Amino acid sequence: MRDNVLCRKKAHIVMLLAKAMHISDEQALGYFYSTKTFKQLNDPKYGLQLMSDEYLLEDIQKELSLR
């Protein structure tokens, strides 16, 4: 069950990222997978699963802008 919820959360974040960056969902997915935030989201010890999608989107955008 939890895996299902996390999968939907990731999908929603990718859609938000695509909209915010004015890119396709596929491009957003590539950016998303390359972030430290994505890696931490998959590890329960960081607790990012409890954060809002919008908060995580902000983190991802900051991370991408630093590149």
PEVENFEN-V525100 format. One line per field, one symbol per residue. phi: phi as a letter, one per 20 degrees, with the letter a starting at -180 (. if undefined). burial: 1 if it has 16 or more other ideal C-beta (glycine too) atoms within 10 Angstrom, else 0. A space follows every 50 residues. Layout:
phi = ???
burial = ???
//
This chain:
phi = .fffffffffffffffffffelcffffffffgfeefgffffedffemffe efffffggfffffffef
burial = 00000000110011011100000000011011001011011000000110 10100110111000000
//
